[in-house]
Amino acid sequence: NILIETTEKGLKLASNDLEMGIELIIDANIVQQGAILAPAKTLSSIVAKLPAGEIDFNVEKNNNIKISCGRSNFNILGLPTEEFPMLHKLDTGIKINIEAALLREMVKQTIIAVSMDESKHILNGVLVGVNKNEIKFVATDGFRLAQRLAVLKNINNGDETLSVIIPTKALQEISRIIQQEDYRDEVKVVISKEQVAFEFKSIYLISRLIQGQFPDYKQVIPKDEKSKIIMSRKDLLDAAERASIIASSNANIIKLEPKGEQFMISANTANIGNVQELVDVQKEGDVDFSIAFNVRLMMDVLKNIDEDNIVFTLNSAASPGVITPKENKEYTYVIMPIRTVT
């Protein structure tokens, strides 16, 4: 159910599933004070289908809710609010002000690497670390890792450092909220050891954190840089998407192989066919080996980088590859290679 309650600031809507809660205030002409619980699915479906215009909302006897808009009139059964778990505002913890556009970008670039395997509970969220004036987002599913750093002016943490795991669901929700509003505004974030809260304009979202020890992800990021390949992000993405047509029937495996001042992107599937495409590159260091990757994991990161050029760092056919934007060194994407039989 959704709590609908009149306030001095307008009409409050709130929902809560005991893991995550959200509330917002919308403008309304309050004729009479009151509160009611409305069935979420039914209410959402009604509002989505109503024509543009003013909605009259009345609670009558026996918790009957009357919704009128234009020529449409609905009557749905609500519930009293006594047992609804009210949202409690998070006041204590590290407080951060972050530009909405930056927060959404950090979520977008790391959430792609979150594990969807519910048995890997610790990996079902993004690790968020706060240290002095730096904030770091990290996610991994065991096959790839995404890390995004940002330096902020408005972190109220003193000398305290904090490392927490925020559930994917909460980050997806705040990202959707930001997408519908003005990117230039700031999001106020409060992080404690058990909860995280986001306040953006008239919207307040609070979520429990995932408890547990995140794996030592730093060991996954290669420290050596034998060779760097600079290439067009779009050229590589386009070639990868074409190769995926063939690779999709063979565990999504594509191969990258050096060919002079180019890289050949190829895929081969028995009883289907093969594809080969050359991509222009600039090389720093010698690449004398071919390497295979899951094309889906590669396309995920290429779709979430805004720059024209990327740097692909490779050490050997058995070592992870590292993809970074050429100019923005604050984003790192590590992708594990696939062993193939040649």
C-alpha positions in Angstrom: 0.0 0.0 0.0 0.9 3.7 -0.4 0.4 6.0 2.5 -1.4 9.2 1.4 -1.4 11.9 4.1 -2.1 15.6 4.2 0.6 17.9 5.5 1.3 21.6 5.8 3.6 21.4 2.7 1.2 19.5 0.5 0.2 15.9 0.0 2.6 13.2 1.2 3.0 9.9 -0.5 5.1 7.2 1.2 5.8 3.5 0.7 8.0 1.1 2.7 8.9 -2.6 2.3 11.1 -2.7 5.5 14.2 -2.8 3.4 13.7 0.5 1.5 11.3 3.4 2.1 10.5 6.4 0.0 8.3 9.5 0.5 7.7 12.7 -1.4 5.5 15.8 -1.1 3.4 17.0 -4.0 1.5 20.3 -4.4 -2.2 19.9 -3.5 -5.1 22.0 -2.4 -5.9 20.5 1.0 -9.6 20.8 1.8 -9.7 18.5 4.8 -6.8 16.8 6.8 -6.5 13.1 6.8 -4.6 9.9 5.9 -5.3 6.6 4.2 -3.5 3.6 2.7 -4.3 3.0 -0.9 -3.4 -0.3 -2.8 -0.3 0.6 -4.7 -0.8 -1.4 -7.9 -4.4 -0.3 -8.3 -3.7 3.4 -7.6 -0.7 3.4 -9.9 -2.7 1.9 -12.8 -5.5 4.4 -12.3 -3.3 7.4 -12.3 -1.4 6.2 -15.4 -4.6 6.0 -17.4 -6.3 9.2 -16.3 -6.4 12.1 -18.7 -4.3 15.3 -18.0 -6.0 17.6 -15.5 -6.8 18.1 -11.9 -7.6 15.0 -9.7 -10.0 15.1 -6.9 -9.2 12.7 -4.1 -11.7 12.0 -1.3 -11.8 9.5 1.5 -15.3 8.6 2.5 -16.8 6.3 5.1 -15.4 2.7 5.6 -12.1 3.8 4.1 -13.6 4.1 0.6 -11.4 6.3 -1.7 -13.1 8.2 -4.4 -10.9 9.4 -7.3 -12.3 11.8 -9.9 -10.7 13.3 -13.0 -12.7 14.7 -15.9 -15.5 12.3 -16.6 -13.7 9.4 -14.8 -14.8 8.3 -11.3 -13.2 5.5 -9.4 -14.0 4.0 -6.0 -11.4 1.8 -4.4 -11.1 0.3 -1.0 -8.3 1.7 1.3 -7.1 0.7 4.7 -6.5 2.6 8.0 -2.9 3.8 8.6 -2.3 2.6 12.1 -0.1 -0.4 11.2 1.9 1.3 8.4 5.7 1.4 9.2 6.5 5.1 9.2 9.8 6.3 7.7 12.3 7.6 10.2 14.7 10.2 9.0 18.4 9.4 9.2 20.2 12.2 11.0 23.5 10.7 12.2 26.3 9.5 10.0 28.6 10.9 7.3 26.9 13.6 5.3 27.6 14.3 1.7 26.3 16.8 -0.9 26.8 15.5 -4.4 25.7 16.9 -7.8 22.8 14.8 -9.0 24.3 14.3 -12.5 27.6 13.0 -11.0 25.8 10.6 -8.6 23.7 9.2 -11.4 26.8 8.8 -13.6 28.7 7.0 -10.8 25.7 4.6 -10.3 25.4 4.0 -14.0 29.0 3.2 -14.5 29.3 0.7 -11.6 25.9 -0.9 -11.2 26.5 -2.8 -14.5 29.1 -5.0 -12.6 26.8 -5.9 -9.7 26.1 -9.6 -9.3 22.6 -10.8 -9.9 23.3 -14.1 -8.2 21.3 -13.9 -4.9 23.6 -16.6 -3.4 26.4 -14.0 -3.6 24.6 -11.6 -1.2 27.6 -9.4 -0.6 28.0 -8.7 -4.3 24.3 -7.7 -4.8 25.2 -4.1 -4.2 27.8 -1.4 -4.7 30.6 -0.8 -2.2 30.8 2.9 -1.3 33.8 4.2 0.4 34.3 7.6 1.8 37.8 8.9 2.7 38.4 12.6 3.5 37.1 14.4 0.3 37.0 11.3 -1.9 34.1 9.0 -2.6 34.5 5.6 -4.4 32.0 3.3 -5.9 33.0 -0.4 -6.6 31.0 -3.3 -7.9 32.0 -6.8 -9.1 30.3 -10.0 -10.1 33.4 -12.1 -10.3 33.7 -11.7 -14.1 34.3 -8.0 -14.2 34.8 -5.1 -11.8 33.8 -1.4 -12.1 35.4 1.3 -10.0 34.5 5.1 -10.1 36.2 7.8 -8.0 35.1 11.4 -7.4 36.5 14.2 -5.4 33.9 16.2 -3.5 34.0 19.5 -1.6 31.0 18.9 0.6 31.7 15.8 2.7 31.0 16.3 6.4 33.0 13.4 7.9 35.9 15.0 9.7 38.6 12.4 9.8 36.2 9.5 9.7 36.3 6.9 6.9 33.5 4.6 6.0 32.9 1.7 3.7 29.4 0.3 3.2 27.5 -1.8 0.6 24.4 -0.1 -0.8 21.8 -2.5 -2.4 21.3 -2.3 -6.1 17.6 -1.6 -5.7 18.2 1.6 -3.8 20.7 2.9 -6.2 18.5 2.1 -9.2 15.6 4.0 -7.6 17.6 7.1 -6.8 19.0 7.0 -10.3 15.5 6.9 -11.8 14.4 9.8 -9.6 17.3 11.9 -10.7 16.6 11.1 -14.3 13.2 12.8 -14.1 14.5 15.9 -12.4 17.1 18.7 -12.9 20.6 17.3 -13.0 22.1 20.5 -11.7 20.6 20.2 -8.2 22.4 18.4 -5.4 21.5 15.2 -3.6 22.0 15.1 0.1 23.3 11.8 1.3 23.6 10.5 4.8 25.4 7.2 5.5 25.5 5.4 8.8 26.7 1.8 9.5 23.3 0.3 8.9 21.4 2.7 6.6 21.8 5.2 3.8 19.4 8.1 3.0 19.1 10.2 -0.1 17.3 13.5 -0.2 16.6 15.2 -3.5 14.2 18.1 -3.8 10.9 16.9 -2.2 11.9 13.2 -2.4 13.4 11.2 0.5 14.6 7.7 0.1 16.1 5.5 2.9 17.5 2.0 2.6 19.1 -0.7 4.7 22.7 -1.5 3.9 24.0 -5.0 3.0 26.0 -6.3 5.9 29.2 -8.3 5.4 32.7 -8.1 4.2 33.2 -7.1 0.6 36.0 -9.1 -1.2 39.5 -7.5 -1.6 38.8 -6.1 -5.0 42.2 -4.3 -5.2 43.9 -7.6 -6.0 41.8 -7.9 -9.1 43.1 -4.6 -10.7 46.3 -5.3 -12.6 49.2 -3.2 -11.5 51.4 -3.9 -14.6 50.8 -2.1 -17.9 52.6 -4.1 -20.6 50.7 -2.5 -23.4 48.0 0.2 -24.0 45.8 0.3 -27.0 43.9 3.6 -27.7 40.9 3.3 -29.9 37.6 4.8 -30.7 34.9 3.8 -28.2 32.2 3.9 -30.9 34.3 1.9 -33.4 34.9 -0.8 -30.9 31.3 -0.9 -29.7 30.0 -1.1 -33.2 32.4 -3.9 -34.1 31.5 -5.7 -30.9 27.7 -5.4 -31.5 28.2 -6.9 -35.0 30.4 -9.7 -33.7 27.8 -10.5 -31.0 25.4 -11.7 -33.7 27.7 -14.7 -34.2 29.1 -14.9 -30.7 25.7 -15.1 -29.1 25.5 -18.8 -30.1 29.0 -19.6 -28.7 28.9 -18.3 -25.0 29.3 -14.7 -26.3 33.0 -15.2 -26.9 34.9 -12.8 -29.2 38.6 -12.6 -29.9 40.8 -9.5 -30.1 44.0 -10.0 -32.2 46.7 -7.4 -33.1 47.1 -6.8 -36.9 49.8 -4.1 -37.4 48.2 -0.8 -36.5 44.8 -2.4 -36.2 43.0 -4.9 -34.0 40.9 -7.7 -35.5 37.6 -8.4 -33.7 36.3 -11.9 -34.5 33.8 -14.5 -33.5 33.3 -18.0 -34.7 30.4 -20.4 -34.0 30.2 -24.0 -35.4 27.3 -24.6 -37.8 26.5 -20.8 -37.8 29.5 -18.9 -39.3 32.1 -16.4 -38.4 32.8 -12.7 -38.5 36.0 -10.6 -38.7 36.4 -6.8 -38.5 39.4 -4.5 -38.3 39.5 -1.5 -35.9 42.1 1.2 -36.1 44.2 1.6 -32.9 47.2 3.4 -31.5 49.5 1.1 -29.5 51.8 1.9 -26.6 53.9 -1.2 -26.0 54.0 -4.4 -27.9 51.0 -6.7 -28.1 52.0 -10.1 -29.5 49.0 -12.2 -28.3 45.3 -12.6 -29.0 42.8 -12.5 -26.1 39.2 -13.5 -25.8 36.4 -11.8 -23.8 32.6 -12.1 -23.2 31.3 -9.6 -25.7 28.3 -8.7 -23.5 30.5 -7.6 -20.6 32.6 -5.5 -23.1 29.5 -3.8 -24.6 28.2 -2.9 -21.1 31.1 -0.7 -20.3 31.4 0.8 -23.8 27.8 1.9 -23.6 28.4 3.7 -20.3 31.5 5.8 -21.3 30.7 9.2 -22.7 34.2 9.9 -24.1 35.2 9.4 -27.8 38.3 7.3 -27.0 39.1 4.6 -24.6 42.4 3.0 -23.4 42.5 -0.8 -23.3 45.4 -2.1 -21.2 46.5 -5.7 -21.8 49.3 -7.7 -20.2 48.8 -11.3 -21.5 46.1 -13.6 -22.9 45.5 -14.9 -19.3 45.5 -11.6 -17.5 42.4 -9.3 -17.0 42.0 -6.4 -19.4 41.4 -2.9 -18.2 39.2 -0.4 -20.0 39.3 3.3 -19.0 38.2 6.5 -20.7 41.3 8.2 -22.3 40.8 11.5 -20.4 38.9 10.5 -17.2 41.2 8.3 -15.2 38.6 8.2 -12.3 36.7 5.3 -14.0 38.2 1.8 -14.3 36.6 -1.3 -15.7 38.3 -4.7 -15.3 37.2 -7.6 -17.5 38.4 -11.2 -17.1 39.6 -13.0 -20.2 38.1 -16.3 -21.4 40.4 -19.2 -22.0 39.8 -20.7 -25.5 41.2 -23.7 -27.3 43.0 -22.7 -30.4 
